[in-house]
């Protein structure tokens, strides 16, 4: 009998509703190639549609399904025209990070063969680094808790703790060690603003303390403003990055721009017991329902989910399936597949068919 893992699936809103089923089809096709494993899916509500229909963006039943699942697959949630009374957008993915204590936001920045880079240097088409953002504190600790005083001023609090920093730095160093064992550089960079703010100087201090426990790795620091220069000028200098929540939010979008756009950028939010896997992009209401969406980031997020399940449950077959998805995506774009954001016409159906075709070979 095949081993089974249970997955809570959040299709969400906008193009999330279009890319969820194709992702499940791709994941199942990869598992079928490997054999001996299957996923059981529990589809649940969250997002702007849920808020409109139920009065809550994240129903209790959805939270319980997420808690009970072996992993969580989230497509995209929220719509710019549907907001909370305080004017903020609906973002159940942020709430899940807090509820499930998902402290490590892992954002791979990896070039896909055939997808053009905006960088002139040939090395810009061979990028492979990882951004890890602390996902439960930093400036995001004020999510839906900011203070507006009359019409004169507004305030949001930034919080960095030793516990929060230690665990996200440890997760970062683990990724660096894993990459080094696979032939990578084994280098970790702390990005902060330690020259101006005490909170970021504290973040750097804790980084150095934890890094000292890993003498086989190399490390360095860079200020957030200087890092943006390197992202544009020489991003190949990076291997694994750790940074505060808001900085990581911004840098992950900049990194996605280096590899073709948000449609190629997967992500994971990982804690000690739970993990959510989702593309970095949003719900794209301007193209929703038109079949134009690029499901690649969703497929690669599914691959990350399989690889996390493999590590967590000592199940190498899941890692093999994740590798098959990544290889199928690479082959499809290497062979000329082009989505709209890189000058082509291929949308959900064409990308899905191309990847499934290669998984069947």
C-alpha positions in Angstrom: 0.0 0.0 0.0 1.3 3.5 -0.9 2.3 5.8 1.9 -0.1 8.7 2.2 0.3 12.3 3.2 -2.6 14.7 3.8 -2.5 18.2 2.2 -4.7 21.1 3.1 -5.3 23.1 -0.1 -6.2 26.8 -0.2 -7.1 27.9 -3.7 -7.9 31.4 -2.5 -8.9 34.1 -5.0 -8.2 35.3 -8.5 -5.7 33.2 -10.5 -5.3 31.0 -7.4 -8.5 29.3 -8.5 -7.0 28.6 -11.9 -3.5 27.3 -10.9 -4.5 25.0 -8.0 -5.8 22.0 -9.9 -3.0 22.1 -12.5 -0.5 22.0 -9.6 -2.2 19.0 -8.0 -2.1 17.3 -11.4 1.6 18.0 -11.8 2.4 16.8 -8.2 0.4 13.6 -8.7 2.1 12.9 -12.0 5.5 13.2 -10.4 4.5 10.9 -7.6 3.1 8.4 -10.1 6.5 8.3 -11.8 8.2 7.6 -8.4 5.6 5.2 -7.0 4.8 4.2 -3.5 3.4 7.6 -2.4 0.2 9.5 -2.7 -1.3 12.7 -1.4 -4.9 13.1 -0.1 -6.1 16.7 -0.6 -8.5 18.6 1.6 -9.7 21.8 -0.2 -10.6 24.6 2.2 -11.7 28.3 2.0 -9.6 31.4 2.8 -9.2 34.8 1.3 -11.3 37.7 0.0 -14.1 35.4 -1.3 -14.4 33.7 2.1 -14.5 37.2 3.7 -17.3 38.3 1.5 -19.3 35.1 1.9 -18.6 34.1 5.4 -17.5 37.3 7.1 -14.1 35.9 7.9 -11.0 35.5 5.7 -9.8 32.5 7.5 -12.6 30.3 8.9 -11.9 28.1 12.0 -12.5 25.0 9.9 -9.8 26.0 7.5 -7.3 26.6 10.3 -8.1 23.2 11.8 -7.6 21.5 8.5 -4.2 23.2 8.2 -3.2 22.1 11.7 -4.2 18.5 10.9 -2.5 18.4 7.5 1.0 17.1 6.8 1.6 20.2 4.6 -0.3 23.1 3.3 -0.5 24.2 -0.4 -1.8 27.8 -0.9 -2.2 29.3 -4.3 -3.0 33.0 -3.8 -5.4 34.9 -1.6 -6.8 38.5 -1.3 -8.1 41.0 -3.8 -7.3 44.7 -3.8 -10.9 45.9 -3.9 -11.9 43.8 -0.9 -10.4 45.1 2.3 -10.8 45.2 6.1 -12.4 48.3 7.6 -9.0 49.6 8.5 -8.0 49.8 4.8 -5.6 46.9 4.8 -5.9 44.0 2.3 -7.0 40.5 3.2 -4.0 38.2 3.6 -4.8 34.9 5.3 -1.3 33.7 4.4 0.1 36.2 6.9 -2.3 35.1 9.5 -1.3 31.5 9.0 2.3 32.4 9.6 1.3 33.7 13.0 -1.2 31.0 13.9 1.1 28.1 12.9 4.4 29.8 13.9 5.9 29.7 10.5 9.1 31.6 11.2 11.3 30.8 8.1 10.1 32.3 4.8 12.2 30.5 2.2 12.4 32.2 -1.2 14.6 30.4 -3.8 15.9 32.6 -6.6 16.9 30.2 -9.3 17.2 30.8 -13.0 15.2 28.6 -15.3 16.8 27.7 -18.6 15.3 29.6 -21.5 13.7 32.3 -19.3 15.5 35.6 -20.1 17.2 37.6 -17.4 17.1 41.4 -17.3 20.9 41.3 -16.5 23.4 41.7 -19.4 26.1 39.6 -17.7 25.7 35.9 -18.7 25.9 35.0 -15.0 22.5 36.6 -14.6 21.0 33.6 -16.3 22.6 31.2 -13.9 21.4 32.5 -10.6 20.8 30.1 -7.7 20.5 31.6 -4.2 18.0 31.5 -1.4 16.4 34.4 0.6 15.2 33.4 4.1 13.0 36.1 5.8 12.0 35.9 9.4 8.2 35.6 9.0 6.6 36.1 12.4 8.1 39.4 13.8 10.1 42.3 12.5 7.8 45.1 11.2 5.1 42.5 10.4 4.5 42.1 14.2 2.2 45.1 13.7 0.0 43.4 11.0 -3.5 44.7 11.7 -2.2 46.2 15.0 -1.0 49.6 13.9 -2.1 52.8 15.6 -3.6 55.8 13.8 -3.9 58.9 16.0 -6.6 61.2 14.6 -5.5 62.4 11.2 -2.0 63.5 12.4 0.1 60.4 12.7 0.3 56.6 12.4 2.6 54.1 14.0 3.6 50.5 13.5 6.0 48.7 15.8 9.0 46.6 14.8 10.1 43.8 17.1 13.1 41.5 16.9 13.6 38.9 19.6 16.5 36.6 20.4 14.3 33.5 20.0 12.9 34.6 16.7 16.3 35.5 15.3 18.1 32.4 16.6 15.6 30.0 15.0 15.5 31.7 11.6 19.3 32.0 11.5 19.6 28.3 12.4 17.2 27.5 9.6 19.3 29.6 7.2 22.6 27.9 8.3 21.0 24.5 7.9 20.1 25.4 4.3 23.6 26.7 3.7 25.0 23.4 5.0 22.6 21.3 2.9 23.6 23.3 -0.2 27.3 22.9 0.6 26.9 19.1 1.0 25.3 19.1 -2.5 28.3 20.9 -4.0 27.4 24.5 -3.2 29.4 27.3 -1.6 28.1 27.1 2.0 27.9 30.8 2.5 25.4 32.8 4.6 24.8 36.6 4.3 23.1 38.6 7.0 21.2 41.6 5.5 20.3 44.3 8.0 20.5 48.0 8.9 22.7 47.6 11.9 24.5 50.9 11.3 21.3 52.9 12.2 18.9 50.8 14.2 19.5 49.0 17.5 17.1 46.2 16.5 19.0 45.3 13.4 22.4 45.5 15.3 20.8 43.0 17.7 19.8 40.8 14.7 23.4 40.9 13.4 24.8 40.1 16.9 22.6 37.0 17.2 23.5 36.0 13.6 27.2 36.1 14.4 26.7 34.1 17.6 24.8 31.3 15.8 27.1 31.3 12.8 30.1 30.7 15.1 28.7 27.3 15.7 29.1 26.4 12.0 32.8 26.7 11.3 32.4 24.9 8.0 30.4 27.8 6.6 31.6 31.3 5.5 29.5 34.3 6.4 29.3 38.1 5.8 27.0 41.1 6.4 25.7 43.8 4.2 23.3 46.7 4.8 19.9 46.5 3.2 20.5 49.6 1.0 23.8 48.3 -0.3 22.3 44.9 -0.9 20.0 46.2 -3.5 23.0 47.4 -5.5 24.4 43.9 -5.4 21.0 42.4 -6.3 21.1 44.4 -9.6 24.9 44.5 -10.1 26.2 41.1 -9.0 23.5 38.9 -7.5 25.7 35.8 -8.1 27.7 36.8 -5.0 24.8 35.4 -2.8 24.3 31.9 -1.6 21.9 32.0 1.3 20.6 35.2 2.8 18.8 35.8 6.1 17.0 39.1 6.9 14.2 40.7 8.8 10.6 40.2 7.7 10.0 43.5 5.8 13.4 43.5 4.1 12.9 39.9 3.0 9.5 40.8 1.6 11.0 43.5 -0.6 14.1 41.6 -1.6 12.2 38.5 -2.6 10.3 40.5 -5.2 13.5 42.0 -6.4 15.0 38.6 -6.7 12.0 37.3 -8.6 12.5 40.1 -11.1 16.0 38.7 -11.8 14.6 35.3 -12.9 11.7 36.4 -15.2 9.1 37.6 -12.7 6.8 36.5 -9.9 5.4 33.7 -12.1 8.7 31.9 -11.7 9.2 32.4 -7.9 8.1 29.7 -5.5 8.2 30.0 -1.7 7.7 28.2 1.6 6.8 29.4 5.1 8.2 26.8 7.5 7.9 26.2 11.2 8.8 23.4 13.5 5.6 21.5 13.0 3.9 23.0 9.9 4.7 24.5 6.5 2.8 26.4 3.8 3.9 26.3 0.2 2.8 29.0 -2.2 4.0 31.0 -5.2 5.3 34.5 -4.3 2.8 36.2 -6.6 -0.6 37.5 -5.7 -4.0 36.9 -7.2 -3.5 39.0 -10.3 -7.2 40.1 -10.7 -6.4 41.9 -14.0 -5.9 38.6 -15.7 -8.0 36.2 -13.5 -10.3 34.0 -15.4 -8.6 34.5 -18.8 -6.3 31.5 -18.7 -3.2 33.8 -19.0 -1.7 33.0 -15.6 1.7 31.4 -15.4 1.4 28.4 -13.0 5.2 27.7 -12.9 5.8 29.2 -9.4 2.9 27.1 -8.1 4.4 24.0 -9.6 7.8 24.8 -8.1 6.1 25.4 -4.8 4.6 22.0 -5.0 8.1 20.6 -5.6 9.3 22.4 -2.5 6.5 20.8 -0.6 7.5 17.4 -1.7 11.1 18.0 -0.7 10.1 19.3 2.7 7.9 16.2 3.3 10.9 14.1 2.3 13.2 15.7 4.8 10.6 15.8 7.6 9.4 12.2 7.2 12.6 10.6 5.9 10.9 9.8 2.6 13.4 10.1 -0.3 10.8 9.2 -2.9 9.0 12.5 -2.2 12.3 14.4 -2.9 12.7 12.4 -6.1 9.2 13.5 -7.2 10.1 17.2 -6.4 13.2 16.9 -8.5 11.2 15.5 -11.4 8.9 18.5 -11.3 11.8 21.0 -11.3 13.5 19.1 -14.2 10.2 19.0 -16.2 9.8 22.8 -15.7 13.4 23.4 -16.8 13.0 21.2 -19.9 9.7 22.8 -21.0 11.2 26.4 -20.9 14.5 25.2 -22.3 12.6 23.9 -25.3 11.0 27.2 -26.0 7.9 27.5 -23.8 7.1 31.2 -23.3 4.6 32.8 -21.0 3.1 36.3 -21.3 5.5 38.1 -18.9 8.5 37.0 -21.0 7.0 37.9 -24.4 5.0 34.7 -25.2 1.4 33.6 -25.3 1.4 30.4 -23.1 -0.9 30.4 -20.2 -2.2 27.9 -17.6 -3.2 25.2 -20.0 -0.1 25.4 -22.2 2.4 25.4 -19.3 0.6 22.6 -17.5 0.4 20.5 -20.7 4.1 21.1 -21.4 5.2 20.1 -17.9 2.9 17.1 -17.7 4.2 15.9 -21.1 7.7 15.9 -19.9 6.8 14.1 -16.6 5.2 11.4 -18.7 8.4 10.7 -20.7 
